[in-house]
Amino acid sequence: MSVARAWLAAVAVIVGLGGLTMPAVAQPAGTLVVGLVAEPVNLDPAQVTDLNSNRVGRRIVETLVTFPEESTQVVPGLAESWTVSKDGLRYTFRLRKSITFHDGTPFNAEAVKFSIERQIDLEHPFNKMGKYPFANYFFGNVKAVEVVDPSTVEFVLKEPRASFLSILAAAAASVVSPTAVKKFGADYALQPVGTGPFKYASWDRGQRVVLEKNPSYWRYPVKLDRVVYRPIVEGQARLTELLTGSLDLIVDVPPDFVGQLEAGGKATLLRQVGAHVWYLGINNQKKPFDDKRVRQALNYAVNKEAIVRDVLKGTGSLSRGPVLPATWGADSGLKPYPYDPERARKLLAEAGYPTGFSTSLWVPESGSGMQSPVAMSTVIQSNLKAVGVNVALQTMEWGAYLAKLRTKEQELFALSWMAGNEDPDMVMYPLLHSSQWTPAGPNRALYKNARFDELLQQARLVTDQGKRAELYREAQRILVDDPPWIFIDHEIQTAAHAKRVQGFRLHPSFDLRVETISLR
């Protein structure tokens, strides 16, 4: 038996087959240890594009509005209330009083103004201290942020935007301590200061990030003393450390062990559908991918049902496009591309590639929302080879991978997106509108379709949800004919935790809200 097979067999026994057990590792009282799928890139949510960074950073900083438990309906956060002008151009927020940042300075309207303007004002003294990849998408429509008084701030928009309140619940809208940004400069991203339930304590690169509770948190008393986040790329390694007591909570349970873990009783397994899409991106501006027949062929060539069934083992649902099925903006009439290698070969021949071609596929070793990226990409590689497309896989560490995608050198690339909520604007616009081409935005496929762009813009200006849904459904139908990606699946997020963890719930936004946890 190989070492790998022997190790996997040991994991199966630990999970719940009743034989071998391993000694538990006692954790310090009051300390929660979380296994992440990759190390955070930085801890300033306004700057990051990955979920691991946000899952840590959003425990430190907060937003004016937020989502309640198990919902993506906007509710008050640091703002206690708000009003919207009849023309939809002015959003006025009344802020909660007597809240302080972790450094003791006051949370107020000036801090809100500073937090947004540092991202959108190129002349702001701290704009060059970081990179704000979502500033254009989130706040490009903001004409001004005005301080009415210390407890009142007003956003003035250039034109109405139906999803603006949802935008203000996003990570990029987090309110930071101006004093801390001025003190640390570019290093603020490595030691952020906010109003959240936890304070930054330390970061041992490659090993752990440690947060300590905010004893004066405004919302409620925090029951944990500290949270330790450890990056553990290998899924089976995360599971083993959970079952032997080195970890209290893990995300992205390996699909091979979901059923055994559920039956074993040694840990609690949680599952929830969230606003997520996993896709194989295609650089639409590079030959031969600038021909939509080639992109259509790739969609026919990949056996997506087999990936969901055999690799993900029920932890994903087949994708018809970028919008999560059964949500208000989805088109229920869309059909996923069927697995049809013969049709793929015919389209490639029509496009001038009767014997196929060679290309590269960039794949992260792991990463937020990436499920099983190498295993999934290996199946895709095999499927494409069968129709004459020879694919060289290139795997990379998560942080390096995200940086590499900014170069526009990619041909094929594996990636996912957590929209944060069900509004189609939160997935379709940033990923596929032509104004969002990387590096200015997250449209890494460099997709451009004039009618598609027009529909997304119209949907932003309409407040009636039914009319917005009609526009988004037409936009999704365009993507079937003119596919920017190979559509694969929507993740059913999984997490598992030790029995001593109490009060934890998954959130449909994929945020990891450990502040609700107590330990017994």
Secondary structure as GFF3:
##gff-version 3
##sequence-region A 1 520
A	DSSP	alpha_helix	3	12	.	.	.	ID=ss1
A	DSSP	pi_helix	13	17	.	.	.	ID=ss2
A	DSSP	beta_strand	31	36	.	.	.	ID=ss3
A	DSSP	alpha_helix	51	57	.	.	.	ID=ss4
A	DSSP	beta_strand	65	66	.	.	.	ID=ss5
A	DSSP	beta_strand	75	76	.	.	.	ID=ss6
A	DSSP	beta_strand	79	84	.	.	.	ID=ss7
A	DSSP	beta_strand	90	95	.	.	.	ID=ss8
A	DSSP	alpha_helix	109	120	.	.	.	ID=ss9
A	DSSP	three_ten_helix	127	129	.	.	.	ID=ss10
A	DSSP	alpha_helix	135	139	.	.	.	ID=ss11
A	DSSP	beta_strand	142	149	.	.	.	ID=ss12
A	DSSP	beta_strand	152	157	.	.	.	ID=ss13
A	DSSP	alpha_helix	164	167	.	.	.	ID=ss14
A	DSSP	three_ten_helix	171	173	.	.	.	ID=ss15
A	DSSP	alpha_helix	178	184	.	.	.	ID=ss16
A	DSSP	three_ten_helix	185	190	.	.	.	ID=ss17
A	DSSP	beta_strand	198	204	.	.	.	ID=ss18
A	DSSP	beta_strand	208	213	.	.	.	ID=ss19
A	DSSP	beta_strand	226	231	.	.	.	ID=ss20
A	DSSP	alpha_helix	235	243	.	.	.	ID=ss21
A	DSSP	beta_strand	249	251	.	.	.	ID=ss22
A	DSSP	three_ten_helix	255	257	.	.	.	ID=ss23
A	DSSP	alpha_helix	258	264	.	.	.	ID=ss24
A	DSSP	beta_strand	268	273	.	.	.	ID=ss25
A	DSSP	beta_strand	276	282	.	.	.	ID=ss26
A	DSSP	alpha_helix	292	301	.	.	.	ID=ss27
A	DSSP	alpha_helix	304	306	.	.	.	ID=ss28
A	DSSP	pi_helix	307	311	.	.	.	ID=ss29
A	DSSP	beta_strand	316	318	.	.	.	ID=ss30
A	DSSP	alpha_helix	341	350	.	.	.	ID=ss31
A	DSSP	beta_strand	357	364	.	.	.	ID=ss32
A	DSSP	alpha_helix	373	385	.	.	.	ID=ss33
A	DSSP	beta_strand	389	396	.	.	.	ID=ss34
A	DSSP	alpha_helix	398	405	.	.	.	ID=ss35
A	DSSP	beta_strand	412	418	.	.	.	ID=ss36
A	DSSP	alpha_helix	425	432	.	.	.	ID=ss37
A	DSSP	three_ten_helix	434	436	.	.	.	ID=ss38
A	DSSP	alpha_helix	450	461	.	.	.	ID=ss39
A	DSSP	alpha_helix	465	481	.	.	.	ID=ss40
A	DSSP	beta_strand	485	497	.	.	.	ID=ss41
A	DSSP	beta_strand	501	502	.	.	.	ID=ss42
A	DSSP	three_ten_helix	514	516	.	.	.	ID=ss43
A	DSSP	beta_strand	518	519	.	.	.	ID=ss44
###
